Amino acid sequence: MQPQPNLKLAILALGLGAFAIGTSEFAAMGLLPWYAADLAVTEPQAGHVVSAYALGVVVGAPITSILGAKLPRRRYLAALIALYGAVNLLAAVLPGYGTLVGMRFLAGLPHGGYLGVAMLFAADAMPREQRARGITQVLLGLTIANIAGVPLAGMLGQGLGWRWGFALPGVLALIAGWLILRLAPSVGVNRTARPMDELKALRNPSVILILLVGAIGFGGLFAVYSYLSAAMLATAQPPGWAVPAMLSAFGIGGTLGSILAARLTMRHGTWGAGFRLMAFMAMTQGFASYAVGNWWLMVLSSLLLGLGSGMVVPLQTRLMDVAGEAQSMAAAMNHAAFNAANALGPWLAGLALAAGWGWRSSGMVAVALSVAGLMAFALACYHARAFGDGMQDHPARI
């Protein structure tokens, strides 16, 4: 059973929306020195622009899931990505630091709802044993954004002004919304759906445990990634092209990692793939700590870190297995968990740096978080075994 041709195009449109989100999210980090200077604020103050986005994702995930419970997925997804595009364009044209912070918070609101439901849509379009492949096809939009979208937004931002770095993903998001309305099949509305039923996902221990894995385990990835450029510049005296190459290597690794994670999940099940990938994440973060001071090893470590990010595939697949009727909420909260990790990891790594432990300390903090994530994953596995909740996830049944 293969997706129909129009469905393949619809999934590509969903991936374009994910590409726009990935471009906007990571370009905001890379362009921080430029909008800090233009808006006459310090770089720590400008960091609130990034934090506001992450907060918007965490707040928006449950709200958009409740509001969209009775909407057809096609209209829901098109509306969310169109809102995302409009707010990014407003961030590009409205003046003032406070306005930029506010627009980035609003941009974060549809992030989790869109990506979560887009992955559900793509997964449901596949045969049951290939759901991980559907998730990956949308996820590739995020990872490819780090290869192409973020560097392009960075070049536009540095050459024409930082506002172009937000305008580009804004336009792409609006195009994605139009394509989704044109290409995605119309699915009937569940008239019996009750929006507040989506909150049941937040009372399901099996869901909460998997979200905990994402919020803690992925903190290690962000603890290292947030300080990659600074660590290279401070310790390795790299050539001018090394930092962009390192960031692109992360995107390439993320793209390959997503594809490999889908294959692992289909072959070994969510538990087998998850344990392998979480252990791999810890090892790559340890290598990243060792590589500090050698710029070409740091480029290699960035590629390996990206490979480990495929852990999102088994986590999303597991959530689909246990969320019951609250699929949209669980999927959206998965991305909220990743943004919580994006706050936790850099904060802990920053404390280690401030304590004078050196640039290698971010990697050690990362390993500790990945080990904690692995323990949380083991706890989720124990809970599933104890309560008979999906331990029999043989690959053929994923």
Phi, psi and omega in degrees: 000121180241150177300146176294154183306317180293331178290323176299317178294323178297319179293325174297321177296319176297320177296326176296321176298318177295323176299316179297318180295314180297321178297312182295316184296312185276332176294328178300328178286316183291331182269003185306314181299329183285316179283337173296314180293317183293324182267003176059048175233161178286163179295322173300322176295318179296334176299339177294336176297318178290316181296323180297322178296312180300320178297320178299322178296314182296318180288319187286332185304306180290326183293313181294327179294319180291314183293331184264007186300325184259003182270145171300141185301324181299309181293323180298311181294317179297319180294317182295315183286331175292319175300317179301315180297317182297317182291324176296321177293323176296320177299330182283336187246336183280143183275160169098146179293314181299322178295319179297316178301315180296319180293325178291325174298314179295325179296329180289336186302314181276356186303301185294317180298317181294306185296319180298310182288327176299319178293321176298315180302312182292321180294318180294338179284348183259159168302154187305321183286354180243018182301323180300328179293321177297317177302316183296323182298325175283317182300330179301331176300321178292315185288322178293333176302326180286339178275316188245311187293313182294313176300321179294315178298323179294318178295317177298317182295320181282327183274320185249350183124143187300335182297333178293335178293338175264331180293320182302304179295334177297314179294317180299321180295319178295320177298318180299319179299318179295318180294322179297317178296325182281325192253329185288138178293148178276126180248137182302150180278140174277097185293338181272356182296138176245117186308321183290345176296336178300334180291346179299332179300328183280357175250005182266113182303325180296323177289313183300320181295320179291322176297324178295321177301314180295316184293326180267307187298319180283349175301327179295318179300314182287332177300321179279311187301321184297335184244011181301307184296314181298319180295319179295314182295327184279336190237342194241352183046060185280160170293165187300332184273355188290320181295310175302322179296321180294318180292321177293325178299323177297317179295319178296316178298319179296322179295311178295321181297323179294319179294314180294323179295323177297317180293319177300317182293320178290333183271319188249356183084169183295322182289312180298316179294318183298315179296318179297314184289322179294320176296321178297320178302314180299319180294319180293327178289324173297319177296323179299322177294317179296325187285344183304129180105346178237107192294325181286329172293328178291325175297316178298319180296327178295318177299316181293322176299318178298321178302320182291340183292349176298353177306337180299332184293306177295328178295314180295322180295317179298319179299322178298328181288329190247354187280347179062233181278355183258044184299316184296317180297313182298317181295318179293319181293336175301318179285331172296321178297320179295324178286331171295320176297324179294337175272318185292310185299306179298327179296312180294319178295323177297323177297319179296318179294318180295332179282358177085023183276356174089170186290337177290342186294332180296324177293322179292320174300319181298316179299317179299319179292321178294321176296319176297321176295322178296322177294321177295323178294321176297322177295320177297321178295316178298318179298317179297320180292318183293325184252010178061036188255076172083019176293335184276044183275061173305142183313323182292348183250007181291000000 
